[in-house]
Amino acid sequence: MSSLPSWSFFRFALLVTGKGEAGFLPRLFRSLEAEGHCSFEVGARINQLRPRTSKKPSKQPLKGVGKSKSLSNNESSLGLRVRGYLRNGYDYVILVDDLEHDFRDQAAAVYQRYRDDFDTLLEPAGLSHRASVHFLVNMLEAYYFAHADAINAVLGTRLADYQGDVEDIRHPKNELKKLSPGFKEIEHGRKIIERLDVPRVLSNPETCRSLRTLFGWCSRAIGREFDDVYQLTNGRYFDVTRPQIDSLPSPPAH
């Protein structure tokens, strides 16, 4: 339960790397939105960044949702894009990326690439704490398995909640296609997300460390008390992205 003043309200812009996330990721946060103190919107879909394999800097174009035109070199900077959101009505920006199985052991390096692109411009402006990087592990579809009723209602399956940590499922999208060959990432994913109970997904304090860290960061950002709704008090966090929670001022500056 939120203890924030009734006048407190915060806007989050989401930078996403997947088609499904671009279409409906804000609905993942509807339990937070329902408390009446924040809103989430997709700002842009961006290209994934991965650890560099050479010393030559890599320039990745950044795209607006629904647009295929690459932006100029200056506009392609994540730091410029994030700073623009923060100066134009958004309180916080979150970059959300899939951390596929093949890159699990490089999570810290992937994280640092994004943070480096953020902080080059954000640190001098004192804005670094208002932007964060988080991972869906191994992808968004993993979390569907922690609330099997949401899958069953959409795909007509008869699954029980996954026994174990869904963030260890190697390729959850392929698992859904095996269960239901007609599974469509966007069409069915949107319907599943509308039913997905995130507090239930995070009810086991030992599992879903990365997702809990994301919800913990959002909660701290808006000044929401840590409680048992997402197991924020006693639950486990993802070591790679957890430091971003500690970097937030408390209470947050608006």
FENTATA-V881769 format. One record per backbone hydrogen bond with DSSP energy under -1.0 kcal/mol. CO is the residue of the C=O (numbers start at 1). NH is the residue of the N-H. Records with the same first field share a line. If there is no record, write none. Layout:
CO->NH, NH
This chain:
5->8
10->39
11->91, 92
12->41
13->94
14->43, 44
15->96
16->46
18->22
19->23
20->24
21->25
24->27
25->28
26->29
27->30
29->33
30->34
32->35
33->36
37->10
39->12
41->14
44->16
64->67
72->76
74->77
77->81
78->82
79->83
80->84
81->85
82->86
83->87
85->88, 90
92->13
93->132
94->15
95->134
97->136
100->103
101->104
103->106
104->107
106->110
107->111
108->112
109->113
110->114
111->115
112->116
113->117
114->118
115->119
116->120
118->122
119->123
122->127
123->126
127->130
128->131
130->93
132->95
134->97
136->99
139->142
140->143
142->145
143->146
144->147
145->162
147->150
148->152
149->153
151->155
152->156
165->168
166->169
171->175
172->176
173->177
174->178
175->179
176->180
180->183
184->188, 189
186->190
188->192
189->193
190->194
192->195, 196
197->201
198->202
200->203
204->207
205->236
208->212
209->213
210->214
211->215
212->216
213->217
214->218
215->219
216->220
217->221
218->222
219->224
227->232, 233
231->235
238->242
241->244
242->245, 246
243->247
245->248
